[in-house]
Amino acid sequence: MREVRLLLLRHGECEGGAILRGRVDVPLSEKGWRQMFAAVEARPGIFQGIYSSTSRRCAEFAKAFADTVAEKLQDPHVSHPLSVTLLDSLQELDFGDWDGRTFEELYQQEGERLAAYWQNPWLTAPPQGESMVSFEQRINAAIKGILDQAFAQMAQNSPVAPAESTPVELGKTLSTESNTAQIATIWVISHGGVLRHLMARALGAVQVPGFYSQLTLPEAAVVSINVLEDTLGERYWRVDWPSV
């Protein structure tokens, strides 16, 4: 049995105030940077890759995070730096004409339509925006690509990684909890809508009206999803709920 642990990190606070952020490309605030570094520092350990949305609020942190890890390693035996893979397909949903507008303005001018959208976004897309079906297909394809690469690299490597090696790149070496299970840990830095969809998928609640709005995800939240693959290639998703 092989397992990939996806550590899904939502971006922190951004510049621009209380606006609807889809494709509008705003940077993190100083507080947002602190939030995200605190989130990854709370999850120490070995990991094999970093994937990120190309939006500034994700990509700029992902690169800084990788640089910080490389500096901490300072291992003369490590010949490859930790790389970041930026994917357009991990971007937030495109809210079209609503994108970048303040919530106050939206609720004043299109409150009824916006409220209906939050309750069941599969019925209609934002004006000039991306449909929820298209969004989910895009995210599913991105995650499948990440998982396919991780599991393929696992199959090519020895079940037990050498104790003295330090994995810093997807597929170089893998941490192992037992002789029968290989485990790779990967960071995915993205957006609230992306995380909510992946949580819904893991919980078997895809396209359930009102489900997204019931999931509270604070800035710089980390959600862990474990994907197991059996010897027949079947994959099983589960949300790793944190213990108190």
Contacts in CASP RR format, 6 or more apart in sequence:
PFRMAT RR
TARGET T0000
AUTHOR 0000-0000-0000
METHOD contacts of the structure
MODEL  1
MREVRLLLLRHGECEGGAILRGRVDVPLSEKGWRQMFAAVEARPGIFQGI
YSSTSRRCAEFAKAFADTVAEKLQDPHVSHPLSVTLLDSLQELDFGDWDG
RTFEELYQQEGERLAAYWQNPWLTAPPQGESMVSFEQRINAAIKGILDQA
FAQMAQNSPVAPAESTPVELGKTLSTESNTAQIATIWVISHGGVLRHLMA
RALGAVQVPGFYSQLTLPEAAVVSINVLEDTLGERYWRVDWPSV
1 180 0 8 1.000
1 181 0 8 1.000
1 228 0 8 1.000
1 229 0 8 1.000
1 230 0 8 1.000
1 231 0 8 1.000
2 151 0 8 1.000
2 154 0 8 1.000
2 155 0 8 1.000
2 181 0 8 1.000
2 182 0 8 1.000
2 183 0 8 1.000
2 184 0 8 1.000
2 228 0 8 1.000
2 229 0 8 1.000
3 181 0 8 1.000
3 182 0 8 1.000
3 183 0 8 1.000
3 184 0 8 1.000
3 226 0 8 1.000
3 227 0 8 1.000
3 228 0 8 1.000
3 229 0 8 1.000
4 147 0 8 1.000
4 150 0 8 1.000
4 151 0 8 1.000
4 183 0 8 1.000
4 184 0 8 1.000
4 185 0 8 1.000
4 186 0 8 1.000
4 226 0 8 1.000
4 227 0 8 1.000
4 229 0 8 1.000
5 183 0 8 1.000
5 184 0 8 1.000
5 185 0 8 1.000
5 186 0 8 1.000
5 224 0 8 1.000
5 225 0 8 1.000
5 226 0 8 1.000
5 227 0 8 1.000
5 240 0 8 1.000
6 143 0 8 1.000
6 146 0 8 1.000
6 186 0 8 1.000
6 188 0 8 1.000
6 198 0 8 1.000
6 224 0 8 1.000
6 225 0 8 1.000
6 226 0 8 1.000
6 227 0 8 1.000
7 43 0 8 1.000
7 47 0 8 1.000
7 185 0 8 1.000
7 186 0 8 1.000
7 187 0 8 1.000
7 188 0 8 1.000
7 222 0 8 1.000
7 223 0 8 1.000
7 224 0 8 1.000
8 188 0 8 1.000
8 190 0 8 1.000
8 194 0 8 1.000
8 195 0 8 1.000
8 198 0 8 1.000
8 222 0 8 1.000
8 223 0 8 1.000
8 224 0 8 1.000
8 225 0 8 1.000
9 36 0 8 1.000
9 39 0 8 1.000
9 40 0 8 1.000
9 187 0 8 1.000
9 188 0 8 1.000
9 189 0 8 1.000
9 190 0 8 1.000
9 220 0 8 1.000
9 221 0 8 1.000
9 222 0 8 1.000
10 190 0 8 1.000
10 191 0 8 1.000
10 192 0 8 1.000
10 195 0 8 1.000
10 217 0 8 1.000
10 218 0 8 1.000
10 219 0 8 1.000
10 220 0 8 1.000
10 221 0 8 1.000
10 222 0 8 1.000
10 223 0 8 1.000
11 28 0 8 1.000
11 32 0 8 1.000
11 36 0 8 1.000
11 55 0 8 1.000
11 57 0 8 1.000
11 58 0 8 1.000
11 61 0 8 1.000
11 189 0 8 1.000
11 190 0 8 1.000
11 191 0 8 1.000
11 219 0 8 1.000
11 220 0 8 1.000
12 28 0 8 1.000
12 29 0 8 1.000
12 31 0 8 1.000
12 32 0 8 1.000
12 33 0 8 1.000
12 35 0 8 1.000
12 36 0 8 1.000
12 57 0 8 1.000
12 219 0 8 1.000
12 220 0 8 1.000
13 28 0 8 1.000
13 29 0 8 1.000
13 31 0 8 1.000
13 32 0 8 1.000
13 35 0 8 1.000
13 219 0 8 1.000
14 21 0 8 1.000
14 26 0 8 1.000
14 27 0 8 1.000
14 28 0 8 1.000
14 29 0 8 1.000
14 32 0 8 1.000
14 57 0 8 1.000
15 26 0 8 1.000
15 27 0 8 1.000
15 28 0 8 1.000
15 29 0 8 1.000
16 26 0 8 1.000
17 102 0 8 1.000
18 102 0 8 1.000
18 103 0 8 1.000
18 104 0 8 1.000
19 26 0 8 1.000
19 100 0 8 1.000
19 101 0 8 1.000
19 102 0 8 1.000
19 103 0 8 1.000
20 95 0 8 1.000
20 98 0 8 1.000
20 99 0 8 1.000
20 100 0 8 1.000
20 101 0 8 1.000
20 102 0 8 1.000
20 103 0 8 1.000
20 106 0 8 1.000
21 57 0 8 1.000
21 92 0 8 1.000
21 99 0 8 1.000
21 100 0 8 1.000
21 191 0 8 1.000
22 55 0 8 1.000
22 91 0 8 1.000
22 92 0 8 1.000
22 93 0 8 1.000
22 94 0 8 1.000
22 95 0 8 1.000
22 99 0 8 1.000
22 100 0 8 1.000
22 191 0 8 1.000
23 55 0 8 1.000
23 91 0 8 1.000
23 92 0 8 1.000
23 94 0 8 1.000
23 95 0 8 1.000
23 96 0 8 1.000
23 99 0 8 1.000
24 99 0 8 1.000
24 100 0 8 1.000
25 55 0 8 1.000
25 56 0 8 1.000
25 57 0 8 1.000
26 56 0 8 1.000
26 57 0 8 1.000
27 56 0 8 1.000
27 57 0 8 1.000
27 60 0 8 1.000
28 36 0 8 1.000
28 56 0 8 1.000
28 57 0 8 1.000
28 60 0 8 1.000
28 61 0 8 1.000
32 219 0 8 1.000
32 220 0 8 1.000
33 61 0 8 1.000
33 64 0 8 1.000
35 219 0 8 1.000
35 220 0 8 1.000
36 61 0 8 1.000
36 65 0 8 1.000
36 220 0 8 1.000
37 65 0 8 1.000
37 68 0 8 1.000
38 220 0 8 1.000
39 220 0 8 1.000
39 221 0 8 1.000
39 222 0 8 1.000
40 65 0 8 1.000
40 187 0 8 1.000
42 222 0 8 1.000
43 222 0 8 1.000
45 185 0 8 1.000
46 166 0 8 1.000
46 167 0 8 1.000
46 175 0 8 1.000
46 185 0 8 1.000
47 167 0 8 1.000
47 184 0 8 1.000
47 185 0 8 1.000
47 186 0 8 1.000
47 187 0 8 1.000
48 150 0 8 1.000
48 167 0 8 1.000
48 169 0 8 1.000
48 170 0 8 1.000
48 171 0 8 1.000
48 172 0 8 1.000
48 174 0 8 1.000
48 184 0 8 1.000
48 185 0 8 1.000
48 186 0 8 1.000
49 82 0 8 1.000
49 83 0 8 1.000
49 85 0 8 1.000
49 169 0 8 1.000
49 170 0 8 1.000
49 186 0 8 1.000
49 187 0 8 1.000
50 62 0 8 1.000
50 65 0 8 1.000
50 66 0 8 1.000
50 82 0 8 1.000
50 83 0 8 1.000
50 84 0 8 1.000
50 85 0 8 1.000
50 186 0 8 1.000
50 187 0 8 1.000
50 189 0 8 1.000
51 62 0 8 1.000
51 84 0 8 1.000
51 85 0 8 1.000
51 86 0 8 1.000
51 87 0 8 1.000
51 90 0 8 1.000
51 146 0 8 1.000
51 186 0 8 1.000
51 187 0 8 1.000
51 188 0 8 1.000
51 189 0 8 1.000
52 58 0 8 1.000
52 59 0 8 1.000
52 61 0 8 1.000
52 62 0 8 1.000
52 84 0 8 1.000
52 85 0 8 1.000
52 86 0 8 1.000
52 87 0 8 1.000
52 90 0 8 1.000
52 188 0 8 1.000
52 189 0 8 1.000
52 190 0 8 1.000
53 59 0 8 1.000
53 86 0 8 1.000
53 87 0 8 1.000
53 88 0 8 1.000
53 90 0 8 1.000
53 91 0 8 1.000
53 92 0 8 1.000
53 189 0 8 1.000
53 190 0 8 1.000
53 191 0 8 1.000
53 194 0 8 1.000
54 86 0 8 1.000
54 87 0 8 1.000
54 88 0 8 1.000
54 90 0 8 1.000
54 91 0 8 1.000
55 91 0 8 1.000
55 92 0 8 1.000
55 191 0 8 1.000
58 90 0 8 1.000
58 189 0 8 1.000
58 190 0 8 1.000
58 191 0 8 1.000
59 84 0 8 1.000
59 86 0 8 1.000
59 189 0 8 1.000
61 189 0 8 1.000
62 84 0 8 1.000
62 86 0 8 1.000
62 187 0 8 1.000
62 189 0 8 1.000
63 84 0 8 1.000
65 84 0 8 1.000
65 187 0 8 1.000
65 189 0 8 1.000
66 81 0 8 1.000
66 82 0 8 1.000
66 83 0 8 1.000
66 84 0 8 1.000
69 82 0 8 1.000
69 168 0 8 1.000
70 81 0 8 1.000
70 82 0 8 1.000
70 168 0 8 1.000
73 82 0 8 1.000
73 166 0 8 1.000
73 168 0 8 1.000
75 166 0 8 1.000
77 164 0 8 1.000
77 165 0 8 1.000
77 166 0 8 1.000
78 166 0 8 1.000
78 168 0 8 1.000
80 168 0 8 1.000
80 169 0 8 1.000
80 172 0 8 1.000
81 168 0 8 1.000
81 169 0 8 1.000
82 168 0 8 1.000
82 169 0 8 1.000
83 169 0 8 1.000
87 142 0 8 1.000
89 138 0 8 1.000
89 139 0 8 1.000
89 141 0 8 1.000
89 142 0 8 1.000
90 139 0 8 1.000
90 142 0 8 1.000
90 188 0 8 1.000
90 189 0 8 1.000
90 190 0 8 1.000
90 191 0 8 1.000
90 194 0 8 1.000
91 190 0 8 1.000
91 191 0 8 1.000
92 190 0 8 1.000
92 191 0 8 1.000
92 192 0 8 1.000
92 193 0 8 1.000
92 194 0 8 1.000
93 130 0 8 1.000
93 132 0 8 1.000
93 135 0 8 1.000
93 193 0 8 1.000
94 126 0 8 1.000
94 129 0 8 1.000
94 130 0 8 1.000
94 135 0 8 1.000
95 126 0 8 1.000
95 129 0 8 1.000
95 130 0 8 1.000
96 126 0 8 1.000
96 127 0 8 1.000
96 128 0 8 1.000
96 129 0 8 1.000
96 130 0 8 1.000
97 126 0 8 1.000
97 127 0 8 1.000
97 128 0 8 1.000
97 129 0 8 1.000
98 106 0 8 1.000
98 110 0 8 1.000
98 114 0 8 1.000
98 126 0 8 1.000
98 127 0 8 1.000
98 129 0 8 1.000
99 126 0 8 1.000
99 129 0 8 1.000
106 114 0 8 1.000
107 114 0 8 1.000
116 123 0 8 1.000
116 124 0 8 1.000
117 124 0 8 1.000
117 126 0 8 1.000
118 210 0 8 1.000
118 212 0 8 1.000
118 213 0 8 1.000
119 209 0 8 1.000
119 210 0 8 1.000
119 213 0 8 1.000
120 209 0 8 1.000
120 210 0 8 1.000
121 132 0 8 1.000
121 212 0 8 1.000
122 132 0 8 1.000
122 133 0 8 1.000
122 207 0 8 1.000
122 209 0 8 1.000
125 131 0 8 1.000
125 132 0 8 1.000
132 207 0 8 1.000
135 197 0 8 1.000
136 197 0 8 1.000
136 206 0 8 1.000
139 194 0 8 1.000
139 197 0 8 1.000
139 198 0 8 1.000
140 201 0 8 1.000
143 188 0 8 1.000
143 198 0 8 1.000
146 186 0 8 1.000
146 188 0 8 1.000
147 227 0 8 1.000
147 235 0 8 1.000
149 170 0 8 1.000
150 170 0 8 1.000
150 171 0 8 1.000
150 184 0 8 1.000
150 186 0 8 1.000
151 229 0 8 1.000
153 170 0 8 1.000
153 171 0 8 1.000
153 174 0 8 1.000
153 184 0 8 1.000
154 171 0 8 1.000
154 174 0 8 1.000
154 182 0 8 1.000
154 184 0 8 1.000
156 171 0 8 1.000
157 171 0 8 1.000
157 173 0 8 1.000
157 174 0 8 1.000
157 182 0 8 1.000
159 176 0 8 1.000
159 179 0 8 1.000
159 182 0 8 1.000
160 176 0 8 1.000
160 179 0 8 1.000
161 167 0 8 1.000
161 173 0 8 1.000
161 174 0 8 1.000
161 175 0 8 1.000
161 176 0 8 1.000
162 173 0 8 1.000
165 172 0 8 1.000
165 173 0 8 1.000
166 173 0 8 1.000
167 173 0 8 1.000
167 174 0 8 1.000
167 175 0 8 1.000
170 184 0 8 1.000
170 186 0 8 1.000
171 184 0 8 1.000
174 182 0 8 1.000
174 183 0 8 1.000
174 184 0 8 1.000
175 183 0 8 1.000
175 184 0 8 1.000
175 185 0 8 1.000
176 182 0 8 1.000
176 183 0 8 1.000
177 183 0 8 1.000
192 217 0 8 1.000
193 212 0 8 1.000
195 217 0 8 1.000
195 221 0 8 1.000
195 223 0 8 1.000
196 211 0 8 1.000
196 212 0 8 1.000
196 215 0 8 1.000
196 217 0 8 1.000
197 206 0 8 1.000
197 212 0 8 1.000
198 223 0 8 1.000
198 225 0 8 1.000
199 215 0 8 1.000
199 223 0 8 1.000
199 225 0 8 1.000
199 239 0 8 1.000
200 206 0 8 1.000
200 208 0 8 1.000
200 211 0 8 1.000
200 212 0 8 1.000
200 215 0 8 1.000
201 237 0 8 1.000
202 225 0 8 1.000
202 237 0 8 1.000
202 238 0 8 1.000
202 239 0 8 1.000
203 239 0 8 1.000
205 211 0 8 1.000
217 223 0 8 1.000
223 239 0 8 1.000
224 239 0 8 1.000
224 240 0 8 1.000
224 242 0 8 1.000
225 237 0 8 1.000
225 238 0 8 1.000
225 239 0 8 1.000
225 240 0 8 1.000
226 237 0 8 1.000
226 238 0 8 1.000
226 240 0 8 1.000
227 235 0 8 1.000
227 236 0 8 1.000
227 237 0 8 1.000
228 235 0 8 1.000
228 236 0 8 1.000
228 238 0 8 1.000
229 235 0 8 1.000
229 236 0 8 1.000
230 236 0 8 1.000
END
